[in-house]
Amino acid sequence: MPDAGPRGTAHPITLTDGTSTRTREVTPDDLGPIQALHRRCSQGSRALRYHTGKPELSPAGWRLLSDPERGTTLVTTTAECRDRIIAMTNVMRTDRPGVGEFAVLVEDEWQSKGLGTALAAHAADVARRDGHHTLTAAVAAVNIPMLHVLESLDVPPIRTPGPVLDVHIPLSQSP
């Protein structure tokens, strides 16, 4: 499995338990490991990511997420085991100029180690690079861990009640 995606080198992230990871852009060869990631995730984790419990990506879903014209998909592995994807992050274009859509799926055993928060920060950098001034995320109201992750991006207070929250994250310019 390559260490770098189409635009350059992998982004290192160190988790709270000291584990080193590498995040890079997806390549066409990643479909199998991404499907394996989906199968290892609990139905609950998949439901919180997709709002359904689907066990894997459909061919159409894969084409959408792997098409650089539609946005940027990142995959994360540990530094030691680069053939097992432990997270997938998406920053996809929307029909609104300058607005990207953010989503992340982290394998259950890798949750609560700071990975989601680090991937959200990296996704914000990727979004800025891609010309976005705002990220949106559709988050289940019961997905408290994801709401905490988004707080790290300085999300304005969410006032819309409902089962799925439409979160808007203004992106400040990088220092």
Protein Blocks (a to p, Z undefined) as FASTA:
>chain_A
ZZbdfkbccdddddfkopacddddddfklmmmmmmmmmmpcfklmmmmnopacfbdcfkl
mmmmmmmkloccdddddfklmmbcfbdcdddddfbehiacddddddfklgonommmmmmm
mmmmmmmmnopabdcddddfklmmlmmmmmmnopacdfbgcjbdcddddddddZZ
